[in-house]
Amino acid sequence: MTTQTATPAPASVAKPPLRILLTILHLAGVGVIGGIIFGMLGGMLGTGIGLLFAAGVGIVLLVGLVYALFGVGWFEVARIGGLYRTPVAPLRLQPRDRPGFGGWLRALGRQAIDGRMWRAVANFAIAAVLGFVVLRLCWAFVWSIVIAFAPLTGSEVFTGPFGGAGIPVAWAPLIGILGVVASAAGMIGLALLHRTLALAIVARSREVELTERVRTSTAQREGAVRAADLERTRIERDLHDGVQPRLVSVGMTLGLAQQKIDNDPDAAKELISEAHTSTKAAITELRQLARGIHASVLDDRGLDAALSALAGRSHIPVHLDVRMDGRCSREAEAAVYFSIAESLTNAAKHSRASEARVTVRLREGNTLWARVEDNGMGGAQVLPGGGLDGIANRILAAGGTFRLDSPHGGPTSLEVNVPCAS
């Protein structure tokens, strides 16, 4: 026997009349305030353009206009998400990708062309127009009820809101009922139209959202696999080219010392001393290799201390500027740490840089941002299997973004943004 379990319907499906009524009320409210808001926005735009060269007053108004549009978009996204109980990510300001005024200006420019913000503003404008029509229909609905009860007035002709010759009282109930039905149907139709448009413009469908999540997860998984493969290749190369030959040399030197220990003790001592020196060098290389795999100080004392130790071991001077109020997740800190380590290694080995600067910030939105800049000759490129390729895949695996700027002649700058979960 097959047992079926009934699944409770969502609130928006269980009570459609209430949802339609709420939508009509929303439209009426937006119809009232929409004209005022867009009048203010239009005034800011016109005044800002008119005073564009008047001591910067116009620029201030235009900047304020961008943030005002963001406020309208944020309100509209929150309104649609709350009204229809649909999962909609809140609208957020574009984050800065670099510190200082330049970073703020770039973030403002990205905000001004943010498609999601403009879609929300457009939906608010559509809702304002529909709301204006709904207000007129509400007015018609009320007067239709009044007309329907016109016979109670005792007069032969009912003028009502229409003026002119008026309506014969005998026809008033029929006209009133038809007006009530038409205006109610119009409001319900506009509510359904608003829902369809709002979910299409502001709220992404569940299928699209899931597809985007799958695409992001696939890219992160591929990045993680690629980063692990590159790391394994690097470890194999370092062992094969560095530690392994040195250990083979130590073994051969000790073998020669064993052969000479009876006949030529002095030569055997020199060989043993040479093997001892090579052994210490091999241990140092193994420590460096282990540090490249996992930095224990990163877990024990945090990213700031780990980067300080990294800067102290660098072959070129490093100016370190780290400002973090708290800790991030281990994955985020490790991705940023190894990206900085690889960048400093490239700066010392390939770019002929004389100094480097490392800046790390924990930004709003729980994002870990880092920038490495050197004064080398530039020309760095992301090549398959190279160190920069490893950085890109490691950052991608952590769900972050990677940007390289390295024109010929320098300087070279590398920026990473990684989501941070404290």
WOCOR-V163658 format. One record per residue. N is the residue number from 1. RES is the residue in three letters. PHI is phi in whole degrees, 0 to 359 (NA if undefined). PSI is psi in whole degrees, 0 to 359 (999 if undefined). Layout:
BEGIN
N,RES,PHI,PSI
N,RES,PHI,PSI
END
This chain:
BEGIN
1,MET,NA,136
2,THR,261,127
3,THR,256,129
4,GLN,252,135
5,THR,253,127
6,ALA,285,132
7,THR,261,126
8,PRO,296,140
9,ALA,282,153
10,PRO,299,164
11,ALA,298,325
12,SER,290,339
13,VAL,264,327
14,ALA,293,326
15,LYS,230,71
16,PRO,296,324
17,PRO,299,318
18,LEU,295,321
19,ARG,294,321
20,ILE,294,319
21,LEU,297,317
22,LEU,297,322
23,THR,296,318
24,ILE,297,319
25,LEU,295,319
26,HIS,300,312
27,LEU,298,320
28,ALA,297,317
29,GLY,295,316
30,VAL,294,326
31,GLY,297,327
32,VAL,286,313
33,ILE,270,343
34,GLY,299,314
35,GLY,298,321
36,ILE,296,314
37,ILE,296,313
38,PHE,289,333
39,GLY,295,319
40,MET,293,318
41,LEU,296,318
42,GLY,296,322
43,GLY,295,319
44,MET,296,320
45,LEU,295,312
46,GLY,295,316
47,THR,294,321
48,GLY,297,317
49,ILE,291,320
50,GLY,294,326
51,LEU,255,27
52,LEU,299,324
53,PHE,254,16
54,ALA,262,83
55,ALA,55,30
56,GLY,80,3
57,VAL,297,318
58,GLY,297,322
59,ILE,297,318
60,VAL,299,318
61,LEU,294,321
62,LEU,291,323
63,VAL,297,317
64,GLY,298,326
65,LEU,298,320
66,VAL,299,314
67,TYR,289,328
68,ALA,294,319
69,LEU,297,321
70,PHE,298,319
71,GLY,299,319
72,VAL,296,315
73,GLY,297,318
74,TRP,299,316
75,PHE,298,318
76,GLU,293,319
77,VAL,297,315
78,ALA,296,322
79,ARG,295,314
80,ILE,294,317
81,GLY,297,319
82,GLY,285,324
83,LEU,291,317
84,TYR,256,8
85,ARG,50,45
86,THR,246,142
87,PRO,290,108
88,VAL,235,124
89,ALA,295,134
90,PRO,296,149
91,LEU,284,130
92,ARG,236,150
93,LEU,294,147
94,GLN,295,130
95,PRO,285,157
96,ARG,283,139
97,ASP,259,1
98,ARG,201,155
99,PRO,283,169
100,GLY,84,186
101,PHE,296,322
102,GLY,298,319
103,GLY,295,320
104,TRP,294,320
105,LEU,295,319
106,ARG,295,319
107,ALA,295,322
108,LEU,296,319
109,GLY,297,318
110,ARG,294,326
111,GLN,293,323
112,ALA,295,335
113,ILE,247,17
114,ASP,293,114
115,GLY,298,322
116,ARG,294,321
117,MET,297,316
118,TRP,292,326
119,ARG,296,319
120,ALA,294,319
121,VAL,296,318
122,ALA,298,321
123,ASN,294,324
124,PHE,295,321
125,ALA,296,317
126,ILE,297,318
127,ALA,296,325
128,ALA,294,318
129,VAL,294,313
130,LEU,298,323
131,GLY,295,322
132,PHE,299,317
133,VAL,295,320
134,VAL,298,320
135,LEU,299,319
136,ARG,294,322
137,LEU,291,324
138,CYS,298,317
139,TRP,299,317
140,ALA,294,325
141,PHE,297,314
142,VAL,296,314
143,TRP,290,331
144,SER,295,323
145,ILE,294,318
146,VAL,299,317
147,ILE,297,322
148,ALA,299,331
149,PHE,259,21
150,ALA,299,326
151,PRO,302,337
152,LEU,290,345
153,THR,285,338
154,GLY,85,355
155,SER,271,163
156,GLU,274,332
157,VAL,233,134
158,PHE,248,117
159,THR,279,319
160,GLY,58,210
161,PRO,279,352
162,PHE,272,339
163,GLY,65,205
164,GLY,64,219
165,ALA,286,345
166,GLY,82,185
167,ILE,241,129
168,PRO,301,134
169,VAL,302,329
170,ALA,295,327
171,TRP,268,351
172,ALA,300,315
173,PRO,300,318
174,LEU,294,315
175,ILE,296,321
176,GLY,296,316
177,ILE,296,316
178,LEU,298,321
179,GLY,295,319
180,VAL,298,313
181,VAL,296,315
182,ALA,294,315
183,SER,292,321
184,ALA,295,316
185,ALA,297,321
186,GLY,297,317
187,MET,295,318
188,ILE,295,318
189,GLY,298,319
190,LEU,294,324
191,ALA,296,316
192,LEU,294,321
193,LEU,297,319
194,HIS,298,318
195,ARG,298,315
196,THR,298,313
197,LEU,293,318
198,ALA,296,316
199,LEU,292,331
200,ALA,281,326
201,ILE,270,312
202,VAL,266,308
203,ALA,268,127
204,ARG,281,144
205,SER,295,156
206,ARG,299,323
207,GLU,295,317
208,VAL,296,319
209,GLU,297,315
210,LEU,295,322
211,THR,298,319
212,GLU,295,320
213,ARG,296,317
214,VAL,297,317
215,ARG,298,316
216,THR,295,316
217,SER,296,321
218,THR,296,316
219,ALA,296,319
220,GLN,294,320
221,ARG,294,317
222,GLU,296,320
223,GLY,297,320
224,ALA,295,317
225,VAL,296,315
226,ARG,296,317
227,ALA,296,318
228,ALA,296,321
229,ASP,295,318
230,LEU,295,321
231,GLU,295,318
232,ARG,297,318
233,THR,297,320
234,ARG,295,318
235,ILE,296,316
236,GLU,299,319
237,ARG,294,317
238,ASP,295,321
239,LEU,292,318
240,HIS,288,321
241,ASP,268,342
242,GLY,245,286
243,VAL,290,316
244,GLN,301,309
245,PRO,300,324
246,ARG,293,319
247,LEU,293,323
248,VAL,298,319
249,SER,296,321
250,VAL,297,317
251,GLY,298,318
252,MET,293,320
253,THR,295,318
254,LEU,294,325
255,GLY,296,318
256,LEU,294,322
257,ALA,296,322
258,GLN,296,324
259,GLN,289,329
260,LYS,262,356
261,ILE,295,333
262,ASP,271,318
263,ASN,274,324
264,ASP,222,80
265,PRO,300,323
266,ASP,297,316
267,ALA,295,324
268,ALA,296,321
269,LYS,296,320
270,GLU,296,320
271,LEU,294,320
272,ILE,294,320
273,SER,297,320
274,GLU,296,318
275,ALA,295,323
276,HIS,296,317
277,THR,297,316
278,SER,295,325
279,THR,296,317
280,LYS,297,322
281,ALA,295,321
282,ALA,295,321
283,ILE,297,318
284,THR,299,316
285,GLU,295,322
286,LEU,294,322
287,ARG,297,317
288,GLN,296,321
289,LEU,294,317
290,ALA,295,322
291,ARG,295,328
292,GLY,287,337
293,ILE,276,317
294,HIS,206,127
295,ALA,264,107
296,SER,295,328
297,VAL,296,337
298,LEU,294,321
299,ASP,283,324
300,ASP,281,316
301,ARG,237,355
302,GLY,99,175
303,LEU,293,321
304,ASP,300,311
305,ALA,293,321
306,ALA,295,320
307,LEU,289,327
308,SER,297,317
309,ALA,295,322
310,LEU,295,318
311,ALA,294,325
312,GLY,293,331
313,ARG,269,354
314,SER,293,147
315,HIS,280,348
316,ILE,236,153
317,PRO,299,138
318,VAL,234,124
319,HIS,268,115
320,LEU,254,128
321,ASP,227,96
322,VAL,243,125
323,ARG,229,103
324,MET,225,129
325,ASP,277,340
326,GLY,209,193
327,ARG,259,152
328,CYS,256,182
329,SER,293,157
330,ARG,299,320
331,GLU,295,319
332,ALA,293,314
333,GLU,295,320
334,ALA,294,319
335,ALA,297,316
336,VAL,291,319
337,TYR,299,311
338,PHE,288,333
339,SER,293,317
340,ILE,293,319
341,ALA,298,315
342,GLU,293,323
343,SER,295,318
344,LEU,292,324
345,THR,297,316
346,ASN,297,320
347,ALA,297,322
348,ALA,283,325
349,LYS,271,321
350,HIS,245,328
351,SER,269,353
352,ARG,58,37
353,ALA,280,149
354,SER,260,345
355,GLU,200,164
356,ALA,217,156
357,ARG,231,132
358,VAL,239,124
359,THR,237,130
360,VAL,228,133
361,ARG,223,146
362,LEU,260,107
363,ARG,262,171
364,GLU,297,149
365,GLY,87,9
366,ASN,59,52
367,THR,238,134
368,LEU,264,118
369,TRP,244,139
370,ALA,218,146
371,ARG,222,131
372,VAL,240,126
373,GLU,227,135
374,ASP,233,163
375,ASN,259,33
376,GLY,281,194
377,MET,276,356
378,GLY,73,198
379,GLY,82,13
380,ALA,288,142
381,GLN,224,152
382,VAL,274,106
383,LEU,252,142
384,PRO,304,128
385,GLY,87,353
386,GLY,277,177
387,GLY,295,319
388,LEU,293,327
389,ASP,296,321
390,GLY,296,320
391,ILE,298,312
392,ALA,301,316
393,ASN,289,324
394,ARG,294,317
395,ILE,293,319
396,LEU,298,320
397,ALA,295,330
398,ALA,276,2
399,GLY,82,19
400,GLY,255,189
401,THR,237,156
402,PHE,224,133
403,ARG,221,128
404,LEU,242,131
405,ASP,230,107
406,SER,216,75
407,PRO,290,157
408,HIS,296,130
409,GLY,99,348
410,GLY,82,179
411,PRO,280,172
412,THR,252,130
413,SER,230,141
414,LEU,231,129
415,GLU,236,139
416,VAL,228,143
417,ASN,235,125
418,VAL,231,129
419,PRO,300,136
420,CYS,240,125
421,ALA,248,109
422,SER,292,999
END
